[in-house]
Amino acid sequence: MEQEPRAHAEGHRALVAAAGPAVLDTRELEPAGVATTLRADAQGRLAVTDGPFLETKEAAGGYYLIEAGHLDEVLGLAEHLYQATAGHSGAEIRSVVEPG
């Protein structure tokens, strides 16, 4: 499986190179298993638990914040990512909600 991490890194470098200054931020996230979740219990008291809130097969491993004119621009950039082409995962694209 040594090729998969290399393919991930190459895809990330290719996206950042193609997007240039449009990449405002990008970070890898810690695995979901080390997450801390804050939620209200049945009485409305806040409870802190270790680990993710939901059992899920997929979790976000990182993110890119990209300034783009429209979705097609971002789709073209995301094609560089291994996750988008590997067949066993994907790249989720969302717009940022502007305040107001």
C-alpha positions as a LaTeX table, in Angstrom:
\begin{tabular}{lrrr}
\hline
Residue & $x$ (\AA) & $y$ (\AA) & $z$ (\AA) \\
\hline
Met1 & 0.00 & 0.00 & 0.00 \\
Glu2 & 3.05 & 2.26 & $-0.20$ \\
Gln3 & 1.80 & 3.65 & $-3.53$ \\
Glu4 & $-1.45$ & 5.04 & $-2.09$ \\
Pro5 & 0.14 & 7.61 & 0.25 \\
Arg6 & 2.44 & 8.67 & $-2.60$ \\
Ala7 & $-0.57$ & 9.06 & $-4.92$ \\
His8 & $-2.33$ & 11.18 & $-2.27$ \\
Ala9 & 0.69 & 13.46 & $-1.91$ \\
Glu10 & 1.16 & 13.80 & $-5.67$ \\
Gly11 & $-2.52$ & 14.68 & $-6.13$ \\
His12 & $-2.40$ & 17.32 & $-3.38$ \\
Arg13 & 0.73 & 18.89 & $-4.87$ \\
Ala14 & $-0.85$ & 18.90 & $-8.34$ \\
Leu15 & $-4.04$ & 20.59 & $-7.09$ \\
Val16 & $-2.10$ & 23.28 & $-5.20$ \\
Ala17 & 0.16 & 23.91 & $-8.21$ \\
Ala18 & $-2.82$ & 24.16 & $-10.58$ \\
Ala19 & $-4.84$ & 26.42 & $-8.25$ \\
Gly20 & $-1.94$ & 28.68 & $-7.28$ \\
Pro21 & $-2.99$ & 31.65 & $-5.16$ \\
Ala22 & $-6.66$ & 30.59 & $-5.30$ \\
Val23 & $-5.84$ & 28.12 & $-2.48$ \\
Leu24 & $-6.53$ & 30.20 & 0.63 \\
Asp25 & $-5.90$ & 27.36 & 3.09 \\
Thr26 & $-5.38$ & 23.61 & 3.13 \\
Arg27 & $-4.93$ & 21.31 & 6.11 \\
Glu28 & $-4.86$ & 17.62 & 6.91 \\
Leu29 & $-7.18$ & 16.69 & 9.78 \\
Glu30 & $-6.47$ & 14.21 & 12.56 \\
Pro31 & $-8.32$ & 10.89 & 12.15 \\
Ala32 & $-11.97$ & 10.81 & 13.27 \\
Gly33 & $-11.06$ & 8.33 & 16.01 \\
Val34 & $-9.23$ & 11.02 & 17.96 \\
Ala35 & $-12.04$ & 13.56 & 17.67 \\
Thr36 & $-13.75$ & 15.11 & 20.66 \\
Thr37 & $-17.49$ & 15.64 & 20.37 \\
Leu38 & $-19.57$ & 18.19 & 22.27 \\
Arg39 & $-23.35$ & 17.70 & 22.35 \\
Ala40 & $-26.33$ & 18.19 & 24.62 \\
Asp41 & $-27.70$ & 15.23 & 26.54 \\
Ala42 & $-31.44$ & 14.56 & 27.04 \\
Gln43 & $-31.58$ & 17.19 & 29.82 \\
Gly44 & $-29.86$ & 19.83 & 27.70 \\
Arg45 & $-26.55$ & 19.62 & 29.57 \\
Leu46 & $-23.44$ & 19.68 & 27.45 \\
Ala47 & $-21.51$ & 16.44 & 27.38 \\
Val48 & $-18.00$ & 15.92 & 26.03 \\
Thr49 & $-17.15$ & 12.52 & 24.60 \\
Asp50 & $-14.02$ & 11.13 & 23.01 \\
Gly51 & $-14.31$ & 9.98 & 19.44 \\
Pro52 & $-16.67$ & 10.82 & 16.60 \\
Phe53 & $-20.39$ & 11.32 & 17.14 \\
Leu54 & $-21.53$ & 9.04 & 14.33 \\
Glu55 & $-20.35$ & 5.66 & 13.14 \\
Thr56 & $-19.37$ & 6.23 & 9.54 \\
Lys57 & $-17.33$ & 4.56 & 6.83 \\
Glu58 & $-15.92$ & 7.85 & 5.58 \\
Ala59 & $-14.64$ & 10.93 & 7.33 \\
Ala60 & $-13.01$ & 14.13 & 6.17 \\
Gly61 & $-9.24$ & 13.71 & 6.12 \\
Gly62 & $-8.51$ & 17.30 & 5.24 \\
Tyr63 & $-9.76$ & 20.31 & 3.39 \\
Tyr64 & $-8.91$ & 22.98 & 0.85 \\
Leu65 & $-10.34$ & 26.48 & 0.96 \\
Ile66 & $-10.27$ & 27.64 & $-2.65$ \\
Glu67 & $-11.46$ & 30.95 & $-4.03$ \\
Ala68 & $-13.22$ & 30.22 & $-7.33$ \\
Gly69 & $-15.60$ & 31.90 & $-9.75$ \\
His70 & $-17.84$ & 28.87 & $-10.09$ \\
Leu71 & $-18.19$ & 25.14 & $-9.52$ \\
Asp72 & $-16.67$ & 23.99 & $-12.82$ \\
Glu73 & $-13.40$ & 25.65 & $-11.85$ \\
Val74 & $-13.27$ & 23.71 & $-8.58$ \\
Leu75 & $-14.30$ & 20.45 & $-10.26$ \\
Gly76 & $-11.37$ & 20.81 & $-12.64$ \\
Leu77 & $-9.00$ & 21.28 & $-9.71$ \\
Ala78 & $-10.46$ & 18.39 & $-7.71$ \\
Glu79 & $-9.76$ & 16.03 & $-10.62$ \\
His80 & $-6.09$ & 16.16 & $-9.54$ \\
Leu81 & $-6.90$ & 14.45 & $-6.23$ \\
Tyr82 & $-6.30$ & 10.73 & $-5.86$ \\
Gln83 & $-9.47$ & 10.47 & $-3.76$ \\
Ala84 & $-11.56$ & 11.67 & $-6.71$ \\
Thr85 & $-10.20$ & 9.07 & $-9.13$ \\
Ala86 & $-9.40$ & 6.05 & $-6.94$ \\
Gly87 & $-12.90$ & 4.55 & $-7.03$ \\
His88 & $-13.09$ & 3.86 & $-3.28$ \\
Ser89 & $-13.52$ & 7.37 & $-1.91$ \\
Gly90 & $-14.26$ & 10.83 & $-3.26$ \\
Ala91 & $-13.82$ & 14.55 & $-2.95$ \\
Glu92 & $-16.76$ & 16.49 & $-1.52$ \\
Ile93 & $-17.15$ & 20.08 & $-2.67$ \\
Arg94 & $-19.11$ & 22.67 & $-0.71$ \\
Ser95 & $-19.53$ & 26.41 & $-0.90$ \\
Val96 & $-18.73$ & 28.58 & 2.08 \\
Val97 & $-21.79$ & 30.24 & 3.62 \\
Glu98 & $-21.22$ & 33.97 & 3.61 \\
Pro99 & $-22.26$ & 35.82 & 6.79 \\
Gly100 & $-25.42$ & 37.86 & 6.76 \\
\hline
\end{tabular}
